[in-house]
Amino acid sequence: MKSGVVALVGRPNTGKSTLLNNLLGQKVTITSPKPQTTRFPIRAVYEDERGQIIFVDTPGILEKAKDRLSRRLGKIPEAVLKEKPDLILYLVDHTRKRDIEENRILGIVRKFKEVPKILAINKTDIKKPSYLAQYKFMEEEFAKTLEISALLRKNLNLLLDAIFEYLPEGEAMVETKEMASPLLNLDSKMFVAEIIREKAFLFLREELPYNITTLVEEIAERDNGLLYVKAKIITTDGRYRRMIIGTRGRMVKEIGMAARKELEVAANKKVYLDLEVTVNPHWQEEL
């Protein structure tokens, strides 16, 4: 059988999290239209009769990392690659022009000459705009190039075939028989916090790109079978808190309702989400 670690890299919003979620068939990391939704490496496992793949999803690199959090996140992809994965899966979005972010990531990937690399050109379900010609030169530096649509699951079977082709022979690295999900490094509190953060990103849109985080303080099952979740949305300033709460509390209710519905599907039981919005000007330094 084949077994190995695959590092998933690419600039922000190329669809890395969507690809990982659809490869594994269930949500393992949050997705949103905002850059840097992923704030830490997500490790998850795919397994079939051919073997086992440990995927590591990394944050994208921003061209201008102004705050401390963004600068720290920008160092994660190279740190993951220094752990010597068995394969690098490089994802690009052909609907966006190549820019300094792409050049920085490609420069990091080039440092690891001994690691086999696959180039996946994503969002092929979108025909225009297309800057595919700007990425053609990269094909020479990769063992294989595939055109995919992570959203529509197009050619993901071919992508898995290619990954297994370049992974080494070896025994399974993780025992999966007792796993309820493909998550490896997210405990239940962190998973719930990420779901809430995703919904906040989606509802707030361009209002608060990097000024919120989420914290789950308690998860408990009540005698009646109800799952009780106590959580916080934390922001840096009182004016942002008011925006998150919204007029007559409508915004935070919308966020909470959307998160609760997804958690009920994941847990297969009723969920009561006790959600509040608090202010901590220093949460980015404490993360």
N, C-alpha and C positions, 0 to 999 in steps of 0.2 A: 504494500500500500504506500501511498504518498502522504507526506505530512510536513507542514512548515508554516512559517509566519510570513504574512503578506502585509506590507506597509502601504496604505492608501494615501496618496499625496495629491495635491493640486491647489490652485488658487481658490479664494473664497467663492462660494456659489457655483462651483462646477458640478455639484450634484453628488458629492462623495457620500453624504449621509443617506440620500435617497437610494443610491446604488447599494450601499451596505444593507439597508433595510430590505430592499427587494431581493437581493441575493439570498438573504437568510429567511425571507418570507414572513418576517414580523418586525415590529419596531425595536431597534436596539439603540437608536440615537435620534435626537430631535432634528427636524428639518424646518427651515423657514426661509423667506426671501432675504433675510439679513445676512451680511457677512459674519463669519466667525461665530456661527451658532454653536459649533462644537468647541468646548473650552478645555478639553483634556483628551488624551488618547482613549478611544473606546476600543476595547478588546472583545471580540466576539468570535464564535466558532461556527464554521460550516462543516458538515460531515455527510458523506454518502459512501457508496460501496467502493469508490476509488481511494478514499482517504479522508484527511482532515486538514482544514485550512483555518489558521488563526488570523483573523483580519484585525488590523490596527488602523482605525480611522483617526486622522490628525486634523488639527485646525488649519485653516488656510492662512496665508501670509498677506497682510495688508501692505499696500504701497507706503502709506504714511501712518505709522503706529504712534499716535500722539500720546496715549495714556499708558500707564505702567502695565495694565492688564494686557493690552494689545501687544506691547513689546515682549512680554513674557510668553504669550501665546505663540508669537512668531518664532520663538526658539524651539518649540516642541517638535515640529517635523524633523529637523536635523538631529535632535536628540533621539528620536525614535529610530532613525536610520542608523545611528551609531550603535544601536543595539544589535545590528547585523541581522536584519530580516533575511529570509530565504528568497524573497522576490519583492520588487517595488512595482506597484500598480499606479501609474501616473495618469490622472484624469484631466482632460482639457475640455473646454466648452467652445465649440467652433462658432457659436453665435456672438462671441466677444473678441475684439481685437487683442492680439498679443500686446503685452505691456510690461512694465518693470516688475510687476508681481510675478508674471510668468517667467521672466528671465531670472529672477532670484531663485525661484523654485527649481528651475531647470539647472541652474548653477549648483545648487545643493545636491541634486540627484546625480549630477555628473561626477561628483567626488567619490561615489561608490561604484567604481568601475567593475569590481568583482561580482556585484549582485546582478542577476538577470532582471530585465525590466520589460514591462508590457505597457504600451501606450494605448489608452482607451479614449476615443473621441466621442464625447457624450452629446446628448440632446439632438441626435440626428432626426428626431421626429419634427424638429423645427427647421424649415427650409431657408427662411430668410429672417434676419440677415445671416450670412455665412462668411466666415473668414478662414475657411479650411485651408486655403492656399498658404496662409501664414504659418501653418503648423506642419506642412508637408516635410520640411527639412528635418524635423525631429524624428521621423520614421527611421532614418539611418542609424540613430543611436539606440534603438530599442529592438529587442529580440522579436517582437511581434506587435502589430498595430491592428486594432479592431474598432469599428464604428458601432456604437451602441446607443440605446435610449434607456437610461436607468429608470425613468418615470414609467415608460410603457413596457419595460422588461424585454426590449428588443435585443437579441443576440447575447443575452446574459448567459445562456447555455454555452455559447461559443467562448465567452470570456472564462467561464469556469473550466472548460476543456483546456484552454491555453494556460491557465494558472496551474492546473494539475500537471500539464506537460513539463513545466519548468521547476516544479517542486521536487525535492530529493526524496528518495525512498526512505521510509522510516515508520516507526510505530506512532500511534496516536499520542499527542502531547498532552491532551486533556481528557479526563474521564467524563463522558457525557451522559451516561445512563441515568444518573440521579439529577440531571439538570432539568429544571422546569422550563427554561428558556435558553437562548444562545448567549445570554449575558455572562461575562466573565468577571468584569471589574466594577460593576455597578450594583450596590446593594439596593434593597427596595426603597429606602428613603431617597437615595440619589436618583433612582429611576423616576419616582413620583415627582421629585423636584424638577427634573428635566422636562417632564410632560407639562407641568404648570408653566415653566419658563417658555416652552415652545408656544403655548397658547397666548401668553402675554406678548411675545414677539409678533405673533400673527395679528392680534387685535390692535396693538399699539402702532404697528406699521413703522413709519419713519420718525415717530415721536421720540422714542427712547432707545437708540441703537445699542448703547453699551452701559446704560445707567441702571440696569436692574439685574438682580440675581434672585434665586429662590432658595428657600430652606424649609425642609420638612422636619418638624419637631417631634411629631408623634404619629405612629400608625398602630391602631389597636382594633381588634375585632370585638364588637359588642355581643352581649348575650343573645340578641335577636338576629345575629348574623351580619349586621351592618358593619361595614368597614369604616372606621372613623380616622380621618386624616387631618392633622393640624399643621398648617403651613403658613409661610410668610413670603410675600414679594418684598424684596428689600431694594430701596433706591437711594440715591445720594443726596437728594434735596427735597424739601417740603413741597416745592412747586411741582416736582415730578410725581410726588405722592398724590397730589390732588388730581393730576392728569390720569394716573392709573386708576384711581377710585372713580373718577368721572362724575358727571352730573347726577346727583341723587344715587350715587353708587352703582350706576348702570354699567360702567366699563369693567370694574372688578367682578361684578356679577356675571357678565358675559364670559370673562376669562375663566372664572370658577366653574361655570356651567359646562363649558367646552372641555375643561380638564376633567371634571367629574365624569362626564359621559365616556371619555376615552378610558379612564381608570376603571369604570364599571365593566367595560368590554374586556380589558386586560385581566381584571380580577374575577370576572364572572360572578359578581355580586353587587349589591347596592353599596354606594359610597356616599358618606357625608363628608364634604370638604369644608373645613373651617379655615377660611382664607382671610388673612389680614395684610395690610400694606404698611410697612414701617420704613424709617429713615435711618441710614447709617452712612455718613459721608466717607467712611474709610473702608467700605467692604471690598473694594478692588484691591487694596493692599493686603487685606486679610484672607483673600481667596486662596 
